[in-house]
Amino acid sequence: MRGLPAVHPEFMLEPAFDQFGSGREAIGLGQPRKRGLDTRHGTVLSLEDISVSFDGFKALNALTLYIGVGELRCIIGPNGAGKTTMMDVITGKTRPDTGSAFFGDTLDLTRLSEFQIAQAGIGRKFQKPTVFEALTVFENLELALKTDKSVWASLGARLSDEQRARIDQVLSTVRLQSLASRQAGLLSHGQKQFLEIAMLLLQEPQLLLLDEPVAGMTDAETEFTAELFKGLAGSHSLMVVEHDMGFVGSIADHVTVLHQGSVLAEGSLAQVQANEQVVEVYLGR
C-alpha cells in the first residue's frame, strides 16, 4: 500500500472570496481536527482547479471547492453540470487532468486507489441503493462493519458485544430496529436507502457523499432524511447532491451551484436563488 504523501509547506489553503463570501472563513470552518485525519485548517475536502475532459468535452473546468469539518453542504445544478464527475474525482474513480484534491490537509486523493480512499474515511452513496437483497438487514450491517475481511478472519469471525451494540445504535439512528431480521430485498425503496446509509455509517466515514438521497421517497421518509442528515452533521461532513429544492432548503446552511463544470455561485439557499445567473441556467424564471 502506498504511503501517505509528505506534507508540503507550500500547500496553504487560501481560497478566494466571491460575492457571497466563499472560502473557509465564509462557511464557518476551523473546527478542531478529527482523530486520524489532519484537518488543522478546519477543511475536510479541498478541490483546487480541478479539470476533467472526456473526448474533448470538459466535464469539470478549473473547479475549486472547499468543505469544512462537520459541514453539511448541498450541491445543486443542471444535468451535465459536473456533479457526478466531481464525486468520481473525490472517490478516485476518475483522475483529474489538472488540479489537486486533498482529504484533510495532507491526504492527496489523486494518489490513492478507490479502496484506499474509502479506507481513509470517504463514503459514497449512489442514487440507486445497493444492498445485499438476499441477506437480512442485520446481515448487511454485519458485512459493513469496519473489520478484517480476509478469508481466515471472516471464517472465524464472531461479533463482539461492542460490535453488536454499534449495529444496534446505527439501526436506531436510521429507524430500522424492528426490521433487523427482514430480508433486505423486501424493504421499501426508502428503507433500502436508509439501510445503505447505515452501512456507510458503520464504516466510520468522516466525509459522506450522498447522491440524490431522497429521490423516490415518500414525504414522511424525506422529512426523516432531513432530520437524519442534520443529526449527522458535526460528527460527519456531508456533501449532498440533490434536485429537490424543498429538501435542500430544509437541510442546507450553505449551497454550491455548479454549471459547466465550475462553481457558478455559493451561499445560503436564499442567496443563490436570488442570483440572476443561477435563475438563468438552473432555477428558471
Backbone as JSON, one array per atom type, in Angstrom:
{
  "sequence": "MRGLPAVHPEFMLEPAFDQFGSGREAIGLGQPRKRGLDTRHGTVLSLEDISVSFDGFKALNALTLYIGVGELRCIIGPNGAGKTTMMDVITGKTRPDTGSAFFGDTLDLTRLSEFQIAQAGIGRKFQKPTVFEALTVFENLELALKTDKSVWASLGARLSDEQRARIDQVLSTVRLQSLASRQAGLLSHGQKQFLEIAMLLLQEPQLLLLDEPVAGMTDAETEFTAELFKGLAGSHSLMVVEHDMGFVGSIADHVTVLHQGSVLAEGSLAQVQANEQVVEVYLGR",
  "N": [[0.85, -1.2, 0.0], [0.53, 2.19, -0.81], [2.33, 4.79, 0.75], [1.47, 7.61, 2.87], [1.31, 10.86, 1.39], [3.95, 13.3, 1.56], [3.93, 16.14, 3.75], [3.62, 19.27, 2.38], [4.97, 22.4, 2.85], [4.31, 24.5, 1.21], [1.74, 24.1, 0.54], [-0.86, 25.78, 1.13], [-4.05, 26.59, 2.16], [-5.83, 28.98, 0.76], [-8.48, 30.12, -0.21], [-10.16, 32.09, -2.68], [-12.54, 34.8, -2.37], [-15.96, 35.12, -3.3], [-18.86, 36.98, -4.42], [-20.63, 36.1, -2.51], [-19.09, 35.36, -0.46], [-17.34, 33.0, -0.48], [-15.19, 30.25, 0.55], [-13.06, 29.17, 3.33], [-13.46, 30.76, 5.71], [-15.89, 31.99, 5.26], [-17.79, 29.99, 5.44], [-17.75, 29.14, 7.97], [-15.64, 27.47, 8.88], [-12.93, 25.76, 10.57], [-13.07, 24.12, 12.76], [-11.98, 21.88, 15.41], [-9.47, 19.39, 14.62], [-10.22, 16.09, 13.32], [-9.72, 12.89, 14.82], [-7.09, 11.0, 13.49], [-7.17, 12.13, 10.98], [-5.68, 14.81, 9.41], [-6.82, 17.87, 9.95], [-6.17, 20.52, 10.44], [-6.62, 23.06, 9.45], [-9.31, 23.2, 9.44], [-10.64, 22.18, 7.26], [-12.12, 19.62, 5.49], [-12.25, 18.68, 2.91], [-10.63, 19.61, -0.04], [-10.77, 20.9, -3.14], [-9.01, 22.02, -5.86], [-8.79, 23.93, -8.69], [-9.62, 21.85, -10.43], [-9.8, 19.99, -13.36], [-11.42, 18.03, -15.81], [-11.58, 16.14, -18.71], [-13.5, 14.54, -21.25], [-13.12, 13.01, -24.18], [-12.73, 15.5, -25.43], [-14.79, 16.97, -24.31], [-15.32, 19.11, -21.63], [-15.83, 18.13, -18.57], [-15.36, 18.94, -15.97], [-14.2, 22.14, -15.07], [-11.64, 23.82, -14.11], [-12.48, 23.61, -11.41], [-13.01, 24.7, -8.13], [-13.38, 24.03, -4.76], [-14.32, 23.92, -1.34], [-14.87, 22.01, 1.57], [-16.0, 22.11, 4.85], [-14.97, 20.85, 8.1], [-17.32, 18.82, 9.59], [-19.36, 20.0, 8.21], [-22.51, 20.44, 6.45], [-23.07, 20.34, 3.25], [-24.85, 21.34, 0.38], [-25.06, 20.48, -3.01], [-26.04, 21.77, -6.01], [-27.41, 22.01, -9.36], [-27.79, 22.09, -12.96], [-28.47, 19.19, -15.12], [-25.54, 17.63, -16.31], [-23.81, 19.42, -15.24], [-21.55, 18.67, -13.9], [-21.59, 17.38, -11.47], [-21.63, 14.58, -10.82], [-19.18, 13.77, -11.94], [-17.45, 15.25, -10.34], [-17.8, 13.95, -7.84], [-16.83, 11.48, -8.6], [-14.12, 12.08, -8.96], [-13.41, 12.73, -6.34], [-13.68, 10.25, -5.08], [-11.85, 8.69, -6.38], [-12.51, 7.34, -8.68], [-12.34, 8.65, -11.1], [-9.59, 10.25, -12.55], [-8.25, 13.48, -12.27], [-7.42, 15.75, -14.96], [-5.96, 18.05, -14.49], [-5.1, 19.95, -11.53], [-5.7, 19.75, -7.91], [-6.65, 17.5, -5.27], [-7.51, 17.19, -2.04], [-7.93, 15.34, 0.95], [-8.64, 16.28, 4.09], [-5.74, 17.99, 5.29], [-3.47, 16.85, 4.2], [-3.75, 14.47, 2.74], [-3.5, 13.24, -0.34], [-5.79, 12.78, -2.7], [-5.58, 12.13, -5.38], [-3.56, 10.38, -5.6], [-4.29, 8.01, -4.52], [-5.97, 4.8, -4.48], [-9.38, 3.75, -5.23], [-10.23, 2.04, -3.19], [-8.39, 2.63, -1.14], [-9.11, 5.26, -0.64], [-11.71, 4.97, 0.33], [-11.1, 3.52, 2.64], [-9.71, 5.48, 3.97], [-11.66, 7.19, 4.86], [-13.82, 8.25, 3.37], [-17.06, 8.0, 2.33], [-19.43, 6.88, -0.07], [-22.67, 7.26, -1.35], [-24.75, 6.1, -3.81], [-27.39, 7.12, -6.11], [-29.24, 5.03, -6.66], [-30.07, 2.55, -4.41], [-27.72, 0.2, -3.13], [-27.74, -2.69, -1.84], [-27.36, -5.88, -0.18], [-29.62, -7.91, -1.24], [-30.53, -10.5, -0.72], [-29.8, -11.01, 1.82], [-30.41, -10.45, 5.36], [-31.38, -7.37, 7.02], [-29.78, -6.99, 9.29], [-27.63, -8.71, 8.69], [-26.57, -7.44, 6.44], [-25.54, -5.17, 7.68], [-23.72, -6.34, 9.37], [-21.82, -7.28, 7.56], [-20.89, -4.85, 6.69], [-19.39, -3.8, 8.72], [-16.42, -2.26, 9.92], [-14.0, -4.16, 9.73], [-11.48, -6.77, 9.75], [-11.41, -8.24, 6.63], [-10.32, -10.49, 5.53], [-10.06, -13.9, 4.28], [-9.59, -15.96, 6.23], [-9.98, -14.58, 8.61], [-12.64, -13.89, 8.32], [-13.91, -16.38, 8.28], [-13.63, -17.23, 10.88], [-14.92, -15.34, 12.31], [-16.66, -13.71, 14.92], [-19.19, -11.75, 16.25], [-18.45, -9.16, 18.49], [-19.56, -7.96, 21.72], [-19.4, -5.22, 21.69], [-19.44, -4.67, 18.95], [-21.99, -5.59, 18.25], [-23.5, -3.81, 19.73], [-22.84, -1.47, 18.43], [-23.98, -1.91, 15.88], [-26.67, -2.06, 16.65], [-27.0, 0.54, 17.56], [-26.7, 2.03, 15.17], [-28.81, 0.98, 13.69], [-30.92, 2.02, 15.19], [-30.47, 4.73, 14.72], [-31.19, 5.01, 12.02], [-33.74, 4.17, 12.11], [-34.48, 1.43, 11.78], [-34.7, -0.65, 13.54], [-36.77, -2.48, 14.14], [-36.82, -3.98, 11.89], [-34.65, -5.59, 11.63], [-34.32, -8.35, 11.19], [-35.47, -8.72, 8.77], [-35.49, -9.64, 5.33], [-33.43, -7.9, 3.1], [-34.24, -7.4, 0.49], [-36.96, -7.19, 0.67], [-37.57, -4.77, 1.67], [-38.9, -1.4, 1.52], [-38.31, 1.13, -1.02], [-37.35, 3.51, 0.21], [-36.58, 2.49, 2.73], [-34.49, 0.82, 1.97], [-32.72, 2.77, 1.14], [-32.13, 3.95, 3.61], [-30.94, 1.77, 4.87], [-28.61, 1.47, 3.34], [-27.33, 3.87, 3.97], [-26.91, 3.38, 6.67], [-25.09, 1.26, 6.44], [-22.92, 2.63, 5.38], [-22.36, 4.33, 7.55], [-21.39, 2.55, 9.43], [-18.88, 2.14, 8.49], [-17.51, 4.21, 9.48], [-17.09, 6.84, 8.27], [-15.56, 10.04, 7.63], [-16.3, 11.85, 5.78], [-19.21, 12.04, 3.94], [-20.62, 11.31, 0.84], [-23.49, 11.96, -0.86], [-25.78, 11.05, -3.19], [-28.52, 12.37, -4.6], [-30.34, 11.57, -2.41], [-33.06, 11.5, -1.58], [-34.62, 10.84, -3.7], [-37.47, 9.34, -5.01], [-38.55, 8.83, -2.53], [-41.1, 8.81, 0.04], [-43.11, 11.53, 1.37], [-42.94, 11.5, 4.17], [-40.65, 9.94, 4.57], [-38.76, 11.55, 3.34], [-38.81, 13.76, 5.02], [-37.84, 12.59, 7.37], [-35.27, 11.91, 6.48], [-34.11, 14.42, 6.18], [-34.02, 15.2, 8.86], [-32.3, 13.2, 9.79], [-29.89, 13.72, 8.39], [-29.23, 16.28, 9.34], [-28.75, 15.61, 11.94], [-26.47, 14.04, 11.68], [-24.57, 15.79, 10.74], [-21.74, 17.6, 11.83], [-20.62, 15.54, 13.53], [-19.96, 14.19, 11.31], [-18.91, 15.11, 7.99], [-20.91, 16.22, 5.33], [-21.69, 15.91, 1.91], [-24.2, 16.7, -0.16], [-25.81, 15.93, -3.05], [-28.46, 17.14, -4.8], [-31.73, 17.54, -6.33], [-34.17, 18.24, -5.39], [-35.5, 21.04, -4.3], [-36.97, 21.83, -2.12], [-36.21, 19.98, -0.17], [-33.48, 20.58, -0.07], [-33.64, 23.18, 0.95], [-34.49, 22.58, 3.51], [-32.35, 21.5, 4.84], [-29.85, 22.72, 4.31], [-27.27, 24.98, 5.16], [-25.41, 26.08, 3.6], [-24.97, 26.39, 0.14], [-23.79, 25.16, -2.95], [-23.63, 25.98, -6.32], [-23.25, 24.33, -9.32], [-22.16, 24.73, -12.68], [-21.55, 23.93, -15.97], [-19.21, 22.62, -15.23], [-17.94, 24.21, -13.35], [-17.88, 26.27, -10.34], [-20.66, 28.17, -10.01], [-22.06, 29.79, -8.23], [-22.14, 30.46, -4.68], [-23.43, 30.19, -1.36], [-26.06, 30.98, 1.0], [-29.24, 29.27, 0.59], [-31.2, 31.13, -0.04], [-29.64, 33.21, -1.02], [-28.43, 32.1, -3.35], [-30.7, 31.55, -4.81], [-31.52, 34.06, -5.43], [-29.67, 34.91, -7.19], [-29.02, 36.09, -10.37], [-27.74, 34.73, -12.47], [-27.89, 32.07, -11.64], [-30.65, 31.7, -11.62], [-31.08, 31.96, -14.33], [-29.7, 29.77, -15.54], [-30.51, 27.49, -14.16], [-32.66, 27.48, -12.1], [-34.84, 28.67, -13.35], [-37.29, 31.03, -14.57]],
  "CA": [[0.0, 0.0, 0.0], [1.31, 3.41, -0.94], [2.36, 5.59, 1.97], [0.86, 8.92, 2.79], [2.19, 11.86, 0.8], [4.6, 14.21, 2.51], [3.28, 17.44, 3.93], [4.37, 20.32, 1.73], [4.68, 23.67, 3.5], [3.75, 25.47, 0.28], [0.32, 23.85, 0.33], [-1.65, 26.59, 2.06], [-5.4, 26.78, 1.62], [-6.26, 30.36, 0.83], [-9.44, 30.31, -1.28], [-10.64, 33.44, -2.97], [-13.92, 35.07, -2.0], [-16.81, 35.67, -4.34], [-19.81, 37.95, -3.86], [-21.34, 35.53, -1.38], [-18.13, 35.04, 0.6], [-16.93, 31.61, -0.45], [-13.92, 30.02, 1.24], [-13.18, 28.6, 4.68], [-13.99, 31.65, 6.73], [-17.28, 32.34, 4.97], [-18.72, 28.91, 5.76], [-17.62, 28.8, 9.38], [-14.73, 26.37, 9.12], [-11.97, 25.99, 11.62], [-13.32, 23.27, 13.92], [-10.82, 21.05, 15.73], [-9.24, 18.27, 13.71], [-10.72, 14.78, 13.71], [-8.66, 11.94, 15.1], [-6.7, 10.18, 12.36], [-7.12, 12.92, 9.75], [-5.16, 16.14, 9.69], [-7.73, 18.93, 9.5], [-5.79, 21.65, 11.28], [-7.18, 24.29, 8.9], [-10.76, 23.12, 9.51], [-11.16, 21.8, 5.96], [-12.07, 18.18, 5.3], [-12.06, 18.41, 1.49], [-10.17, 20.76, -0.81], [-10.59, 20.72, -4.57], [-8.45, 23.26, -6.39], [-8.53, 23.99, -10.14], [-9.81, 20.52, -10.99], [-10.34, 19.9, -14.71], [-11.55, 16.68, -16.34], [-12.13, 16.14, -20.06], [-13.83, 13.27, -21.87], [-13.22, 13.15, -25.64], [-12.83, 16.91, -25.79], [-15.8, 17.65, -23.5], [-14.78, 19.45, -20.31], [-16.82, 17.84, -17.54], [-15.0, 19.86, -14.89], [-13.42, 23.21, -15.65], [-10.99, 24.6, -13.05], [-13.38, 23.59, -10.25], [-12.42, 24.89, -6.8], [-14.43, 23.85, -3.77], [-13.84, 23.54, -0.01], [-15.89, 21.54, 2.5], [-15.48, 22.21, 6.2], [-15.15, 19.76, 9.05], [-18.65, 18.8, 10.19], [-20.32, 20.8, 7.43], [-23.5, 19.81, 5.58], [-23.08, 21.16, 2.04], [-25.67, 20.87, -0.72], [-24.58, 20.79, -4.35], [-27.14, 21.76, -6.98], [-27.02, 22.43, -10.69], [-28.49, 21.37, -14.03], [-27.84, 17.97, -15.62], [-24.35, 17.93, -17.08], [-23.03, 20.48, -14.59], [-20.3, 18.11, -13.4], [-21.75, 16.91, -10.09], [-21.2, 13.19, -10.71], [-17.74, 13.72, -12.2], [-16.79, 15.76, -9.14], [-17.78, 12.89, -6.85], [-15.93, 10.45, -9.12], [-12.76, 12.53, -8.67], [-13.19, 12.64, -4.89], [-13.6, 8.85, -4.67], [-10.79, 8.01, -7.11], [-12.99, 6.65, -9.88], [-11.84, 9.43, -12.22], [-8.41, 11.04, -12.24], [-8.33, 14.78, -12.94], [-6.35, 16.12, -15.89], [-5.16, 19.04, -13.77], [-5.66, 20.35, -10.25], [-5.39, 18.96, -6.72], [-7.78, 17.08, -4.44], [-6.98, 16.76, -0.75], [-8.79, 14.95, 2.06], [-7.88, 16.88, 5.16], [-4.69, 18.88, 4.82], [-2.27, 16.19, 3.68], [-4.02, 13.22, 2.02], [-3.68, 13.55, -1.77], [-6.71, 11.79, -3.25], [-5.19, 11.76, -6.74], [-2.51, 9.35, -5.5], [-4.84, 6.85, -3.83], [-6.97, 3.99, -5.17], [-10.74, 3.88, -4.69], [-10.26, 1.31, -1.93], [-7.64, 3.39, -0.13], [-9.89, 6.45, -0.31], [-12.79, 4.51, 1.2], [-10.48, 3.19, 3.93], [-9.27, 6.72, 4.62], [-12.8, 7.81, 5.55], [-14.81, 8.87, 2.48], [-18.1, 7.05, 1.95], [-20.29, 7.39, -1.14], [-23.94, 6.6, -1.58], [-25.29, 6.42, -5.12], [-28.84, 7.37, -6.11], [-29.92, 3.74, -6.53], [-29.49, 1.83, -3.27], [-27.01, -1.05, -3.42], [-27.67, -3.53, -0.65], [-27.41, -7.32, -0.47], [-31.06, -8.14, -1.07], [-30.8, -11.85, -0.22], [-29.44, -11.05, 3.24], [-31.25, -9.63, 6.24], [-30.88, -6.04, 7.35], [-28.67, -7.16, 10.24], [-26.5, -9.33, 7.99], [-25.98, -6.38, 5.64], [-24.76, -4.32, 8.56], [-22.6, -7.15, 9.86], [-20.82, -7.27, 6.5], [-20.38, -3.49, 6.52], [-18.52, -3.42, 9.83], [-15.03, -1.98, 9.55], [-13.2, -5.21, 10.35], [-10.62, -7.54, 8.85], [-12.26, -9.0, 5.72], [-9.58, -11.59, 4.93], [-10.82, -15.15, 4.3], [-9.47, -16.67, 7.51], [-10.61, -13.77, 9.65], [-14.1, -13.95, 8.13], [-14.38, -17.72, 8.65], [-13.66, -17.39, 12.34], [-15.43, -14.1, 12.91], [-17.82, -13.67, 15.81], [-19.42, -10.38, 16.67], [-18.25, -8.83, 19.9], [-20.66, -7.19, 22.31], [-19.24, -3.84, 21.23], [-19.89, -4.6, 17.56], [-23.46, -5.7, 18.25], [-24.03, -2.54, 20.25], [-22.67, -0.47, 17.38], [-25.01, -2.17, 14.88], [-27.96, -1.66, 17.24], [-27.02, 2.01, 17.59], [-26.92, 2.52, 13.81], [-30.2, 0.62, 13.36], [-31.77, 3.01, 15.85], [-30.27, 6.02, 14.05], [-31.94, 5.04, 10.75], [-35.09, 3.67, 12.42], [-34.71, 0.11, 11.2], [-34.54, -1.65, 14.59], [-37.81, -3.51, 14.07], [-36.69, -4.7, 10.63], [-33.3, -6.15, 11.6], [-34.32, -9.72, 10.68], [-36.16, -8.78, 7.48], [-34.64, -9.72, 4.14], [-33.28, -6.55, 2.56], [-34.99, -7.3, -0.75], [-38.37, -6.94, 0.97], [-37.71, -3.41, 2.18], [-39.33, -0.38, 0.57], [-37.2, 1.89, -1.6], [-36.81, 4.39, 1.22], [-35.9, 1.7, 3.75], [-33.2, 0.41, 1.39], [-31.85, 3.94, 1.2], [-31.67, 4.09, 5.0], [-30.03, 0.66, 5.14], [-27.32, 1.77, 2.73], [-26.72, 4.92, 4.79], [-26.43, 2.7, 7.88], [-23.89, 0.51, 6.08], [-21.84, 3.61, 5.29], [-22.02, 4.84, 8.88], [-20.59, 1.54, 10.12], [-17.5, 2.27, 8.01], [-16.97, 5.35, 10.22], [-16.53, 7.85, 7.37], [-15.57, 11.43, 8.07], [-16.98, 12.59, 4.72], [-20.24, 11.26, 3.24], [-21.1, 11.85, -0.42], [-24.84, 11.41, -0.98], [-26.29, 11.43, -4.5], [-29.99, 12.4, -4.67], [-30.77, 10.58, -1.41], [-34.5, 11.42, -1.33], [-35.33, 10.51, -4.93], [-38.37, 8.2, -4.87], [-39.03, 8.66, -1.15], [-42.37, 9.42, 0.43], [-42.92, 12.79, 2.1], [-42.5, 11.19, 5.53], [-39.26, 9.48, 4.51], [-37.95, 12.72, 3.02], [-38.73, 14.56, 6.25], [-36.93, 11.91, 8.29], [-33.92, 12.02, 5.93], [-33.62, 15.76, 6.55], [-33.71, 15.13, 10.3], [-31.14, 12.33, 9.93], [-28.68, 14.4, 7.91], [-28.89, 17.36, 10.26], [-28.19, 14.98, 13.13], [-25.15, 13.52, 11.37], [-23.64, 16.91, 10.54], [-20.98, 17.89, 13.04], [-19.79, 14.35, 13.74], [-19.54, 13.85, 9.96], [-19.11, 16.12, 6.97], [-21.79, 15.66, 4.32], [-21.91, 16.58, 0.64], [-25.46, 16.18, -0.66], [-26.21, 16.36, -4.39], [-29.93, 16.98, -4.78], [-32.54, 18.41, -7.18], [-35.37, 18.62, -4.65], [-35.15, 22.29, -3.65], [-37.61, 21.85, -0.81], [-35.33, 19.22, 0.72], [-32.26, 21.38, 0.1], [-33.95, 24.28, 1.85], [-34.73, 22.1, 4.87], [-31.13, 21.0, 5.5], [-28.58, 23.35, 3.96], [-26.86, 26.33, 5.52], [-24.54, 26.56, 2.52], [-25.28, 25.73, -1.12], [-22.91, 25.44, -4.08], [-24.26, 25.74, -7.62], [-22.31, 24.02, -10.39], [-22.62, 24.94, -14.06], [-20.49, 23.7, -16.96], [-18.01, 22.13, -14.6], [-17.35, 25.18, -12.44], [-18.76, 26.84, -9.34], [-21.34, 29.37, -10.51], [-22.41, 30.63, -7.08], [-22.17, 29.83, -3.37], [-24.04, 30.99, -0.31], [-27.28, 30.37, 1.52], [-30.19, 28.97, -0.48], [-31.84, 32.39, -0.43], [-28.69, 33.98, -1.83], [-28.26, 31.54, -4.69], [-31.98, 31.68, -5.51], [-31.64, 35.45, -5.88], [-28.62, 35.17, -8.15], [-29.59, 36.11, -11.71], [-27.13, 33.69, -13.29], [-28.45, 30.8, -11.2], [-32.02, 31.68, -12.14], [-31.0, 31.82, -15.79], [-29.22, 28.46, -16.01], [-30.98, 26.33, -13.41], [-33.93, 27.53, -11.38], [-35.92, 29.11, -14.22], [-37.94, 32.29, -14.18]],
  "C": [[0.88, 1.25, 0.0], [1.24, 4.22, 0.34], [1.7, 6.94, 1.78], [1.83, 9.92, 2.19], [2.78, 12.77, 1.86], [3.82, 15.51, 2.6], [4.16, 18.51, 3.32], [4.01, 21.66, 2.33], [4.06, 24.67, 2.55], [2.27, 25.26, 0.05], [-0.48, 24.57, 1.42], [-2.99, 26.89, 1.43], [-5.82, 28.22, 1.82], [-7.24, 30.65, -0.3], [-9.84, 31.76, -1.45], [-12.09, 33.58, -2.56], [-14.69, 35.52, -3.23], [-17.83, 36.58, -3.67], [-20.56, 37.42, -2.66], [-20.4, 35.17, -0.24], [-17.77, 33.58, 0.64], [-15.58, 31.49, 0.22], [-14.16, 29.56, 2.66], [-13.9, 29.5, 5.65], [-15.48, 31.92, 6.53], [-18.25, 31.26, 5.38], [-18.45, 28.36, 7.16], [-16.72, 27.62, 9.65], [-13.82, 26.68, 10.29], [-12.26, 25.2, 12.87], [-12.08, 22.42, 14.2], [-10.71, 19.86, 14.8], [-9.88, 17.0, 14.25], [-9.54, 13.85, 13.94], [-8.38, 11.12, 13.84], [-6.65, 10.93, 11.05], [-6.68, 14.32, 10.12], [-6.08, 17.19, 9.1], [-7.44, 20.21, 10.28], [-6.35, 22.98, 10.76], [-8.72, 24.25, 8.87], [-11.41, 22.7, 8.21], [-11.02, 20.3, 5.77], [-11.83, 17.81, 3.84], [-11.68, 19.7, 0.77], [-9.96, 20.35, -2.26], [-10.12, 22.04, -5.15], [-8.12, 23.11, -7.87], [-8.62, 22.62, -10.8], [-10.44, 20.61, -12.38], [-10.33, 18.45, -15.16], [-12.19, 16.78, -17.71], [-12.39, 14.72, -20.53], [-14.03, 13.51, -23.37], [-13.46, 14.61, -26.05], [-13.88, 17.68, -25.02], [-15.26, 17.88, -22.1], [-15.88, 19.27, -19.26], [-16.6, 18.69, -16.3], [-14.02, 20.87, -15.44], [-12.87, 24.12, -14.54], [-11.88, 24.74, -11.82], [-12.59, 23.74, -8.96], [-13.53, 24.89, -5.76], [-13.81, 23.39, -2.46], [-15.03, 23.13, 0.85], [-15.28, 21.54, 3.9], [-15.74, 20.99, 7.05], [-16.53, 19.88, 9.69], [-19.7, 19.55, 9.42], [-21.31, 19.92, 6.67], [-23.66, 20.74, 4.37], [-24.0, 20.54, 0.99], [-25.1, 21.36, -2.04], [-25.76, 20.69, -5.31], [-26.6, 22.21, -8.33], [-27.73, 21.6, -11.74], [-27.77, 20.07, -14.39], [-26.65, 18.36, -16.48], [-23.46, 18.99, -16.46], [-21.7, 19.98, -14.05], [-20.39, 17.51, -12.01], [-21.24, 15.48, -9.92], [-19.7, 13.06, -10.94], [-16.95, 14.22, -11.0], [-16.7, 14.67, -8.07], [-16.88, 11.74, -7.29], [-14.47, 10.81, -8.84], [-12.46, 12.35, -7.18], [-12.96, 11.19, -4.45], [-12.58, 8.05, -5.47], [-11.23, 7.26, -8.34], [-12.49, 7.33, -11.15], [-10.64, 10.25, -11.76], [-8.5, 12.38, -12.97], [-7.17, 14.99, -13.9], [-5.39, 17.1, -15.23], [-5.85, 19.33, -12.43], [-5.3, 19.39, -9.13], [-6.67, 18.66, -5.94], [-7.22, 16.51, -3.15], [-8.1, 16.45, 0.23], [-8.06, 15.35, 3.32], [-6.8, 17.75, 4.55], [-3.58, 18.17, 4.05], [-2.53, 14.97, 2.8], [-4.41, 13.53, 0.58], [-4.53, 12.46, -2.41], [-6.31, 11.33, -4.65], [-4.12, 10.68, -6.76], [-3.0, 8.07, -4.85], [-5.85, 6.11, -4.71], [-8.35, 4.23, -4.55], [-10.83, 3.2, -3.33], [-9.56, 2.09, -0.83], [-8.42, 4.64, 0.3], [-11.05, 6.09, 0.61], [-12.26, 4.19, 2.59], [-10.06, 4.43, 4.7], [-10.42, 7.46, 5.3], [-13.76, 8.58, 4.66], [-15.79, 7.8, 2.03], [-19.02, 7.67, 0.92], [-21.55, 6.56, -1.26], [-24.5, 7.06, -2.92], [-26.8, 6.58, -5.04], [-29.63, 6.08, -5.94], [-29.28, 2.95, -5.4], [-28.87, 0.51, -3.69], [-26.82, -1.8, -2.12], [-27.71, -4.99, -1.09], [-28.83, -7.8, -0.18], [-31.39, -9.52, -0.52], [-30.49, -11.99, 1.26], [-30.41, -10.21, 4.06], [-30.61, -8.26, 6.45], [-29.66, -6.16, 8.27], [-27.44, -7.73, 9.56], [-25.8, -8.32, 7.08], [-25.07, -5.51, 6.5], [-23.54, -5.06, 9.13], [-21.47, -7.15, 8.83], [-20.14, -5.9, 6.36], [-19.44, -3.06, 7.63], [-17.09, -3.25, 9.36], [-14.12, -2.95, 10.29], [-12.32, -5.87, 9.3], [-11.49, -8.43, 7.98], [-11.48, -10.13, 5.01], [-10.36, -12.89, 5.11], [-10.78, -15.81, 5.66], [-10.12, -15.9, 8.64], [-12.12, -13.87, 9.55], [-14.65, -15.3, 8.56], [-14.52, -17.87, 10.15], [-14.29, -16.22, 13.07], [-16.65, -14.35, 13.8], [-17.98, -12.24, 16.28], [-19.16, -10.21, 18.15], [-19.47, -8.08, 20.41], [-20.61, -5.74, 21.83], [-19.73, -3.68, 19.79], [-21.42, -4.7, 17.46], [-24.1, -4.4, 18.73], [-23.94, -1.45, 19.19], [-23.72, -0.65, 16.28], [-26.37, -1.74, 15.39], [-28.09, -0.14, 17.26], [-27.33, 2.57, 16.21], [-28.34, 2.17, 13.35], [-31.18, 1.62, 13.96], [-31.68, 4.35, 15.14], [-31.1, 6.12, 12.78], [-33.34, 4.45, 10.89], [-35.42, 2.36, 11.72], [-34.61, -1.01, 12.25], [-35.52, -2.8, 14.43], [-37.7, -4.36, 12.82], [-35.35, -5.42, 10.52], [-33.27, -7.55, 10.98], [-35.03, -9.85, 9.34], [-35.16, -8.85, 6.34], [-34.62, -8.35, 3.46], [-34.08, -6.35, 1.28], [-36.47, -6.99, -0.55], [-38.62, -5.53, 1.5], [-38.28, -2.5, 1.1], [-38.11, 0.34, 0.03], [-36.55, 2.79, -0.55], [-36.06, 3.65, 2.3], [-34.55, 1.17, 3.25], [-32.21, 1.56, 1.4], [-31.27, 4.1, 2.61], [-30.69, 2.99, 5.37], [-28.65, 0.95, 4.56], [-26.59, 2.88, 3.5], [-26.16, 4.31, 6.07], [-25.15, 1.92, 7.6], [-22.69, 1.45, 5.94], [-21.4, 4.08, 6.67], [-21.16, 3.84, 9.66], [-19.14, 1.54, 9.65], [-16.79, 3.46, 8.65], [-16.35, 6.4, 9.3], [-16.52, 9.23, 8.01], [-16.26, 12.31, 7.03], [-17.94, 11.65, 4.0], [-20.65, 12.0, 1.98], [-22.44, 11.17, -0.73], [-25.5, 11.95, -2.24], [-27.81, 11.26, -4.55], [-30.62, 11.41, -3.69], [-32.28, 10.47, -1.23], [-35.3, 11.12, -2.59], [-36.18, 9.25, -4.72], [-38.9, 7.97, -3.48], [-40.4, 9.29, -0.96], [-42.07, 10.73, 1.16], [-42.4, 12.54, 3.51], [-41.05, 10.75, 5.55], [-38.31, 10.64, 4.2], [-37.76, 13.59, 4.26], [-37.77, 13.91, 7.25], [-35.48, 12.0, 7.8], [-33.31, 13.37, 6.27], [-33.21, 15.78, 8.02], [-32.44, 14.31, 10.53], [-29.86, 13.06, 9.54], [-28.26, 15.53, 8.84], [-28.3, 16.81, 11.56], [-26.78, 14.44, 12.91], [-24.11, 14.62, 11.21], [-23.0, 17.27, 11.88], [-20.05, 16.74, 13.34], [-19.28, 13.82, 12.4], [-19.64, 15.1, 9.11], [-19.93, 15.48, 5.86], [-21.8, 16.55, 3.08], [-23.13, 15.93, 0.0], [-25.76, 16.78, -2.03], [-27.69, 16.1, -4.53], [-30.6, 17.98, -5.72], [-33.78, 18.92, -6.47], [-35.06, 19.87, -3.82], [-35.82, 22.44, -2.28], [-36.76, 21.13, 0.22], [-34.04, 20.0, 0.99], [-32.5, 22.51, 1.1], [-34.12, 23.85, 3.3], [-33.45, 21.68, 5.59], [-29.91, 21.9, 5.34], [-28.41, 24.74, 4.53], [-26.06, 26.95, 4.38], [-24.78, 25.72, 1.28], [-24.24, 26.14, -2.16], [-23.65, 25.08, -5.36], [-23.17, 25.49, -8.65], [-22.96, 24.28, -11.74], [-21.42, 24.82, -14.98], [-19.14, 23.41, -16.3], [-17.32, 23.06, -13.64], [-18.37, 25.62, -11.4], [-19.35, 28.14, -9.9], [-21.65, 30.33, -9.36], [-22.35, 29.79, -5.81], [-22.82, 30.77, -2.37], [-25.21, 30.25, 0.29], [-28.22, 30.09, 0.35], [-30.87, 30.25, -0.95], [-30.93, 33.22, -1.33], [-28.56, 33.42, -3.24], [-29.56, 31.62, -5.49], [-32.18, 33.09, -6.05], [-30.6, 35.82, -6.92], [-29.17, 35.05, -9.57], [-29.02, 35.01, -12.6], [-27.69, 32.31, -12.93], [-29.88, 30.64, -11.72], [-32.02, 31.37, -13.64], [-30.68, 30.38, -16.2], [-29.87, 27.28, -15.31], [-32.4, 26.45, -12.86], [-35.09, 27.93, -12.28], [-36.61, 30.35, -13.68], [-39.42, 32.05, -13.91]]
}
